[in-house]
Amino acid sequence: MKNNPLKKVIYDFSFLSVYFPVYLLGLLPLSVSNGTIGKVLYFFSYRVFRYRYSVVLQNLSRALPTKSYGEIQQISKEFYRHLSAMVIETTKLFSISSTQLLKKVEVTNVEMILEYYQQKRNIVAVLGHYGNWEYLNILPAYLPFPVNAIYKPLSNPVMGKLIHHIRTRFGMRLIPANQALRHLLKQKGQPQMSIFIADQFPGINEETKFDFLHQSTNMFNGAEKLSIATDAVVVYIDIKRKPDSCWEVGFSLITDSARQTREQQITRCFADKLQETITAQPAYWLWSHKRWKIAR
């Protein structure tokens, strides 16, 4: 792109044509965006366009077999309301200040993480596509050491730049997954937290497979491999919606010595914890994702 001025102009124009409208939308008062705009988004996504409705309904029915059809429909409605609210919340990340965001995100047991920091331990934190995971970009404001988000670069460069912008606004560092191990080994002795969203579909060749939400599920084990290679402390990030439209973030220990664990133990524990989170409040997981691409 650097060697092609025309492509760079098109790329810059495409980025700005998305960035400025979203930025301006994020400046609207919460009463307007969460109220009027949120209801409009819900109406069109659920009632009009039925965005991935068959995928959502199928995923819910298979994952929650004890629920009645009426309960599944109700959860699906709650999911689309959550999805609409999450779109609004994410647009606000383009303009919200750190002071404002700290009021929207409460970290309940940061002292556990600080204790491992004092021991100069690397921390690998795993979570699923649950709640609004983008709000974790405020974690550097809570922690006195580097926080990394391990990610797979998007194929769309414009969307990639937009996501990079909101995730790094408050100090979080983005590290491509294929560079994570080299990065951590290079900075050995400098404690930091590396965050993995570890519930995405890993591909058909992934051998780590569990019964997850009543379905045979291929699980991504990159976080486990990185944890063992660096003998990291592994924690699970639990996100809960609070009644006041804020999010509560908590940490629970998976292991404080990854190299002492059995094969697949870390991934299995993560899957169990995520399943517990989803079962408690199912509407906040990303049900529109085609998670189970292979028939059971």
Solvent accessible surface area in square Angstrom, and as a share of the most:
residue,aa,sasa,rsa
1,M,107,0.48
2,K,191,0.81
3,N,151,0.77
4,N,58,0.30
5,P,101,0.64
6,L,121,0.60
7,K,122,0.52
8,K,99,0.42
9,V,95,0.54
10,I,98,0.50
11,Y,38,0.15
12,D,47,0.25
13,F,144,0.60
14,S,34,0.22
15,F,21,0.09
16,L,79,0.40
17,S,55,0.36
18,V,56,0.32
19,Y,36,0.14
20,F,106,0.44
21,P,74,0.47
22,V,33,0.19
23,Y,68,0.26
24,L,110,0.55
25,L,55,0.28
26,G,6,0.05
27,L,101,0.50
28,L,64,0.32
29,P,79,0.50
30,L,80,0.40
31,S,91,0.59
32,V,61,0.35
33,S,1,0.01
34,N,60,0.31
35,G,23,0.22
36,T,87,0.51
37,I,39,0.20
38,G,10,0.09
39,K,147,0.62
40,V,72,0.41
41,L,60,0.30
42,Y,30,0.11
43,F,104,0.43
44,F,87,0.36
45,S,24,0.15
46,Y,6,0.02
47,R,124,0.45
48,V,71,0.41
49,F,150,0.62
50,R,95,0.35
51,Y,99,0.38
52,R,105,0.38
53,Y,34,0.13
54,S,86,0.56
55,V,27,0.16
56,V,0,0.00
57,L,33,0.16
58,Q,95,0.42
59,N,11,0.06
60,L,0,0.00
61,S,52,0.34
62,R,119,0.44
63,A,1,0.00
64,L,14,0.07
65,P,75,0.47
66,T,126,0.73
67,K,79,0.34
68,S,60,0.39
69,Y,139,0.53
70,G,46,0.44
71,E,81,0.36
72,I,6,0.03
73,Q,60,0.26
74,Q,85,0.38
75,I,14,0.07
76,S,0,0.00
77,K,54,0.23
78,E,71,0.32
79,F,1,0.00
80,Y,0,0.00
81,R,116,0.42
82,H,9,0.04
83,L,25,0.12
84,S,7,0.04
85,A,30,0.24
86,M,21,0.09
87,V,67,0.38
88,I,1,0.01
89,E,11,0.05
90,T,32,0.19
91,T,14,0.08
92,K,19,0.08
93,L,1,0.00
94,F,15,0.06
95,S,26,0.17
96,I,19,0.10
97,S,48,0.31
98,S,44,0.28
99,T,87,0.50
100,Q,100,0.44
101,L,0,0.00
102,L,69,0.34
103,K,154,0.65
104,K,29,0.12
105,V,1,0.01
106,E,77,0.34
107,V,16,0.09
108,T,63,0.36
109,N,36,0.19
110,V,30,0.17
111,E,108,0.48
112,M,41,0.18
113,I,0,0.00
114,L,53,0.26
115,E,96,0.43
116,Y,25,0.10
117,Y,69,0.26
118,Q,140,0.62
119,Q,95,0.42
120,K,146,0.62
121,R,57,0.21
122,N,24,0.12
123,I,2,0.01
124,V,1,0.00
125,A,0,0.00
126,V,3,0.02
127,L,2,0.01
128,G,2,0.02
129,H,36,0.16
130,Y,8,0.03
131,G,0,0.00
132,N,1,0.00
133,W,33,0.12
134,E,18,0.08
135,Y,4,0.02
136,L,8,0.04
137,N,3,0.01
138,I,0,0.00
139,L,1,0.00
140,P,27,0.17
141,A,56,0.43
142,Y,61,0.23
143,L,10,0.05
144,P,83,0.52
145,F,15,0.06
146,P,53,0.33
147,V,1,0.00
148,N,0,0.00
149,A,12,0.09
150,I,16,0.08
151,Y,55,0.21
152,K,168,0.71
153,P,78,0.49
154,L,95,0.47
155,S,119,0.77
156,N,75,0.38
157,P,73,0.46
158,V,20,0.11
159,M,87,0.39
160,G,23,0.22
161,K,82,0.35
162,L,7,0.03
163,I,38,0.19
164,H,86,0.38
165,H,57,0.26
166,I,2,0.01
167,R,47,0.17
168,T,38,0.22
169,R,80,0.29
170,F,34,0.14
171,G,49,0.47
172,M,10,0.05
173,R,80,0.29
174,L,28,0.14
175,I,12,0.06
176,P,28,0.18
177,A,47,0.37
178,N,135,0.69
179,Q,74,0.33
180,A,4,0.03
181,L,76,0.38
182,R,163,0.60
183,H,37,0.16
184,L,5,0.02
185,L,93,0.46
186,K,171,0.72
187,Q,39,0.17
188,K,165,0.70
189,G,56,0.54
190,Q,105,0.47
191,P,17,0.11
192,Q,1,0.00
193,M,0,0.00
194,S,1,0.01
195,I,9,0.05
196,F,10,0.04
197,I,36,0.18
198,A,2,0.02
199,D,3,0.01
200,Q,59,0.26
201,F,41,0.17
202,P,38,0.24
203,G,24,0.23
204,I,123,0.62
205,N,134,0.69
206,E,36,0.16
207,E,155,0.70
208,T,4,0.02
209,K,106,0.45
210,F,23,0.10
211,D,77,0.40
212,F,1,0.00
213,L,3,0.01
214,H,97,0.43
215,Q,11,0.05
216,S,45,0.29
217,T,1,0.00
218,N,12,0.06
219,M,1,0.00
220,F,49,0.21
221,N,26,0.13
222,G,18,0.18
223,A,5,0.04
224,E,13,0.06
225,K,129,0.54
226,L,11,0.05
227,S,0,0.00
228,I,63,0.32
229,A,38,0.29
230,T,23,0.14
231,D,42,0.22
232,A,0,0.00
233,V,0,0.00
234,V,0,0.00
235,V,0,0.00
236,Y,8,0.03
237,I,3,0.01
238,D,30,0.16
239,I,5,0.03
240,K,94,0.40
241,R,43,0.16
242,K,54,0.23
243,P,144,0.90
244,D,87,0.45
245,S,50,0.32
246,C,16,0.10
247,W,1,0.00
248,E,54,0.24
249,V,2,0.01
250,G,14,0.14
251,F,9,0.04
252,S,38,0.24
253,L,72,0.36
254,I,23,0.12
255,T,17,0.10
256,D,67,0.35
257,S,29,0.18
258,A,0,0.00
259,R,137,0.50
260,Q,147,0.65
261,T,24,0.14
262,R,178,0.65
263,E,153,0.69
264,Q,60,0.27
265,Q,60,0.27
266,I,3,0.02
267,T,5,0.03
268,R,68,0.25
269,C,38,0.23
270,F,4,0.02
271,A,0,0.00
272,D,66,0.34
273,K,48,0.21
274,L,1,0.00
275,Q,60,0.27
276,E,127,0.57
277,T,15,0.09
278,I,0,0.00
279,T,81,0.47
280,A,77,0.60
281,Q,72,0.32
282,P,20,0.13
283,A,6,0.05
284,Y,43,0.16
285,W,7,0.02
286,L,39,0.20
287,W,0,0.00
288,S,5,0.03
289,H,53,0.24
290,K,102,0.43
291,R,4,0.02
292,W,36,0.13
293,K,121,0.51
294,I,82,0.42
295,A,91,0.71
296,R,195,0.71
